[in-house]
Amino acid sequence: MRQRSILEILVGAAILCIAIGFLTYAVVNSGRATSGGMALNLRFDRVDGLPLGATVKVAGVDVGRVANIRVDMQTYQAMVEIHVQDWLRLRKGTVARILSEGLMGGNYVALDPGQDDSAPLLADGALITDTYPPVNLNDLIGRVMMPSTEGGARQ
């Protein structure tokens, strides 16, 4: 009887350790654990569908995560804080775009590094203002379905 209760305690402890391991893995890989690395701030006109924890990519390679999204109350633009890996060296002139992974995929931030080798490196906390918001699919479909009627109504 005593061996059975010790075995049950050990099995329960093992299951608890496995559950904690899965939870830790989920938190670390969900984008919620975005501390560390270099922080950069991006200013967009709009950030439709960009979630916290979204991937940041350079040349298609994951290099960071979206850490925070807020509205700048002075300009009413969206401010996006990203954290990228420390080894990444970006120069002034870097362009940020919000792209979609496909029709059913989520949005992510793509960074196009500046090409001027003489430009200074971006420091931790730098602001990137050369940005492009996501393409609004509804607007795009609307333009195709309803051609512009500039110049008056057609008769």
N, C-alpha and C positions, 0 to 999 in steps of 0.2 A: 504494500500500500504506500509506503514512504517513497520507494523508488519511482512509483508512478507519478506522485505529486512533484518530485524533483524534475522528472522528465518533462512534465507539463509546463513547469516554470521555465526550463531551458528552451523549450520550443516557443513559448510565448515571448521570451526575451529575444530570440532569434528573429521572429516575425516582426517585433517592434524595431529592431535594428535595421532590418530590410526596409520597413516602411519609412523610417527616418532617412535612410539613404536615398530612396526614391523622391522624397519630399525635397531634400537638399539639391538633388540633381534637377528637379523641376524648377526650383527657385533660381538656381544659377543660370539655367539655360532659357528661362522665360524672358530675359531682358530686364527683370526687376533688379538684379544685382549688377547695376551699371557703374558702380564706383570704380575708381582707378582709371589710369590712362589719362590722356590729355583731353580737356574739355574745350569744345568750340561752340560758338553761338552762331546761329543762322537766322537771317531775317527773311521771311517769306510774306507775300501778299495774302496767301491762304495755304492751308495744309490739309485739304480735304482727305479724310481717310487715313492719315498717318497716325498710327498708334504709338503709345509709349512702348519702348522696348523694340521698336522696329529696327531692322538691320541697317547698318551704314556700310556701303561698299565702295571700293576703289577698283576699277577694272574688273568688276564682277566678284571680287574677293571680299569676304566679310572682314571688316576692320574695326567695327564698333557697334554701338547701339544708341538709340534715341533715349535720352535720360529725362527730358522735361519739355513740355510744350505749354506756352502761356501767351497771353496777349499783351503787347506793349501798349500801355494806356496813353502814351504820348502820340504814337503814330497809328495805333489800331492795326498793327501788323502782327503776324504770328512770329514769336521767338521760339526757336527750337534749340535746345541744348543737346549736343551729342558728346559722347565719350568715345575716343578712338584710341587704339593701341599706341603705347609710348614710342615704339620703333618707327611709326609713320611720320615722315617729314614732309609737311605740306608747305608750299610757298604762297606768298601773297599773289592773288590772281586765281586762286582755286575757286571753282564754280560748283555750286550745290544744286542738285535737281531732285525732285520727288518723282520717282518712277513707279510703275506698276509691274508686278511680276507676271502679269497676264490678265486675261479677262476675269478670272475667278481668284487671282492671287492678291495678296496684300500689297501695300505701298512700302517703299524703302527709300532711303536717302542715298543718292549716288554722288560721289565727289570726283570731280575732274581736276586733277592737280594743275596748278599754274605751270606753264612751260618756260617761263623766264628764269634761267638758272641764277641770274644776278639778283633776283627779287629776294627780299628777306623771308626767313622761315616764319610761319605763324607760331605765335607763342600760346601757352595755355590760357584759355579764356578769350582768344581772339574772336572778332566778329567778322563773319563772311556775309557780305550784302549782295554779291553777284549770284543770285539764286533764281530758279525757275520753278513755279508751282506745278502741281500735277495737272495733267490734261483732264478736263471735265468731260467725261464720256457723254453725259446727257446734252451738254451744249454742242458737242461735236455732231451727235446724231440729229439734233434739232437743226443745225445749219445745213445738213445734207437733205433732210426731209422738207424743210421750209426755206427755199432760197431767199436771199435778201431781196427786199422790195425797196431798196434805196432808189430815190428818184421818182417816187410816187407809185400809186397803185397801177397794176397792169390791167389792161382792158381787153 
